[in-house]
Amino acid sequence: MPDSHFQQTALQHPLLETADWLYQSSERLAQQLNFAAQAIMHTITSGGRVLCAGEAEAAWLAQQAASLLVRGSGRERPPLAAHALTPPHGGAQATLAQQVRALGHPGDVWLVFSMERTEADLKEATEAAREHDLTLIAFTGENASTLGPLIRDTDVWVPLPGSRPETLYAIAWLALYGLCAAVDTHLLGEDA
């Protein structure tokens, strides 16, 4: 039977590490999330929409982003135009890039989540978003190895601290809720 103290310490380590990353980067993350909320508000109030995407587990983050933008994060408000693109599973479905070319319009937002893996389809779709003049909001690791070269000065980069995909995922999940709450605050004002 393993030593329970050692096991508890091993279980605490990733939690404490993630908390430390969040504490160290909270000011920068909050600033970038505010910029992202402003970009989404500009797009929505101009008649555009938010297209959300990611690969593997990040596809679930994209689905959650679209859902939260449509239904709100707890306060009553009209639904916002947001749609999660579905990464292909096998050869029968359209690639993310094909979906961007079909659905994206100049002025829309391309909200993407990268876990810093190869993510070839996500990269190709981001290049397609560039061709269609979509504004990029990219949640990536600090290295931004996959999407970093595609980020322009007019885009919003939300650098997630850490390097392991599970840490990036956990922080992206929390940051996503912060982003949606900021969008609601821009729309509805401060919560009373």
N, C-alpha and C positions, 0 to 999 in steps of 0.2 A: 504494500500500500504506500503510495507516494506521501511525502511529507506535506501536510495540508498548508503549513505556513509558506513553504516554497511555492506550492501551487497557487496560493492566493496572491503572492508577490508577482508571480509570472502573469497572472490574469490582470493585475492592476497596472502593470507596465504599459501596455498599449493605451489604456484609458488615461493614465497620467501624462503620457507622451502627447496624446491628442489634445488634452486640456492645456498643456504647455504651449503647443503650437498655436492654439486658438488665442491664448492670452498674449503671446508675443506678436501676433499678426492682427489683432482685433481692430486696431485703428486703421490700418491699411485696408483690411477687408471691408470695413464699414464705409470707407470713402469710395472704394470701387463699386460696392453694391449700390450706393447712392447714385453714382454716375450711371450704372446699369438701369436703375429704376427711372432716371430721367430720360434715358434713351428709349426705354419701352413706352413711357408716357408720351414722348414726342411722336413716336410711331403710331400709337393707338389713337391719339387725338388728331392725327393727320389722315386717318382712314386706313392705316396699314395694319399688319398683323405680325405676330411673333411665331416663327417656326422654330421648334425645339428638336434637338437631336443629340444622340450619343450612341456609342456602340457598347455591346456586352451589358454589364450592370449599369453603365451610364445611360443606356436607353431608358431604364426605369426612372432615372432622375429627370430625363426629358419629358416622360409621360407625366410625372408629378408636377413639373413646371407648367406644362400646358393646362393640366387640371386645376392647379391653384390659380393661374391667371384667369381661367374661364370662370371659376366659381368663387374666387376670393379666398382670403385666409382667415375667415371668421366673421367679417363684417358684411352686412348686406350691401350689395352694389350690383350694377348691371354687369353681365359677363363681358370679358374682354376677348378680342379675336386672337386666339392662340391655338396652335395645332402641333401635336407631336408627330414627327415623321418616324416611320417604322423601319428599322434596319432589316435588310433582306435575310430570310432564313431559307437558304436553298436558291435555286435559279429562277423560281416562278415569280418572285416579287421584284419590284423596281428597287434599284439602288437608292441610297440617300441622295446622291447627285442627280439622278433622274427625277426624284421627287422635288428637289429644289428647283430644277429647271422648269418643271411643270407648275409649281405652286408659288414660287417666289416672284415678287415684284419689287422694283426699285423703291427704297424707303422702308421695306419690311425689316424686321430684326431676325437675325440668325443666332439663336441662343443655343450654344453647344457646351457639352460636358465631355472633357477628355480626361481619361485616367492615365495618360502618358504611356499608352501602349502603341503598337503599330498603327492601328485605326485608319487603315488606308481608305475605307469608304467615307469616313468622317472627314478626312483631309480632302478627298476629291469633291465631296459635297460643299465644303467650305470654299474651295476654289470656284465651284459653280455659283455659290452665293456672292463671291467677289464679282464674277462676270455679270450678275444681275443687280449689282449695286445694293446689296443688303448690308445693313449695319451689323457688325459682328459683336456679340457679347460672348466671350469665351471663359469658361471656368476650366482652368488647367492647373497642373502642378507648376511650381515656381520655375522649373526648367523650360516649360512650354515647348518641349522638343517636337511635338507633332504639329501643333497649330501656331506656335510662336512666329514662324516666318511669314505667316499670312495676316498677322495682326497689324493694322495701320493706326496712325495717330488718332483718327476719328472713331476708332473702335473702343470697346471697353474690355479690358483684360482683368479678370478676377483671379489673381494668383493664389492658389490654395497651398498652404504650407505643408511640408512633408514630401515624401517621395514614394512611399508604398501605396499601391492602389486602394487598399482598404482604408488608409488614413485620408487620402484624397476624397474618397467616396463619403466618408463620415462627415468631413468638413464641408464638402459640397452640399450635402443634405441640409445641414444647419444653415449654410449661407443662402441656399435657395429659399428657405422659409423667411430669412431676413429680407431678401430681395422682394418677395411677394408682399410682405408686410409693408415695405417701403413704397411699393406701387400703390397699395391701398391707402397709405397715408397721403401720398401725392394726390390721389383721387378724392379722398373723403376728409382730409384734414386729420389732425391728431385725434386719437381715440379718447373720448371723455371718461 
